[in-house]
Amino acid sequence: MKIWKYEEKKPTHRLVKLYKEDHGEGDYMGDLDDEAVKSMILEIKPDMNVNQAFGTLSYFGMLPILVIIKK
């Protein structure tokens, strides 16, 4: 799966969007196999349901991941 990754970091949160197509924002991560994509998702948010997230990305072509930074 070809993946583009956009990332925004703020003091209170981190927003990462993974895309299957070039939307003009983000960096091209490469043509990754399913396990590499799932690993990338878990690196961003380890407690995420990776199978559900991967399904969302596969079906809709975009997966937004919001990580709240606890202080």
N, C-alpha and C positions, 0 to 999 in steps of 0.2 A: 504494500500500500504506500503510495507516495504521500508524504506528510510534510506540512508546513507548520511551524510553531511560532506563535506570537506570545510575548510575555510582557507583563506590566507589573512592576513592583512598587508598592506604596508602604508607608509605615504600618498600616493596619491590615493589609492583605496583599496577596499575590494572585494575579489573574493570568491564567495560561489558556490559550485557545489553540486547539489542534485542528487543522483543516486537511481534507483530502484533495483540495484543489487550491491553486494560487489565488488568494483574495486580495493581493496587493499589500498585505501586511504580514510580517513574520519572515522567518528564515526557512529555507528548504532543508529538511532534515535527511532526506534521501528516500529511497524505495525500500521500505522496511518490511520484514515478515511480521506475522501476527504477534509472535512472542516478543519481538523487539518493541512493537507499539505498546503492548500491555506492560512491559517493563518500564517504558517511558512514563506511562500513566501513573504507575505505582511509585516512581521516583518523585513525581510531582506531589502526589497525595497518597501516602501508603495505606490509609484506611478506606480508600475508595473501593466500591464493588467493581473490580476490574472487568469482569465479563459484561456487566450492564453498560459500563462506560465504553468499552470496545464496541458493543452492539450499537450504541448511540452514534459513535463516530462512523461506523461502517454504514449505517442506514441513512443518517442525516448529512454526513459529510463534514460535520463540525462538532467539536466537543469543548465546551467551556468548563474550566476547572477553577474554582475559587477556593483559595486557601486563606483562612483567617489566621492572622498572626496573634498569638496569645502573649500577653505581657505579664 
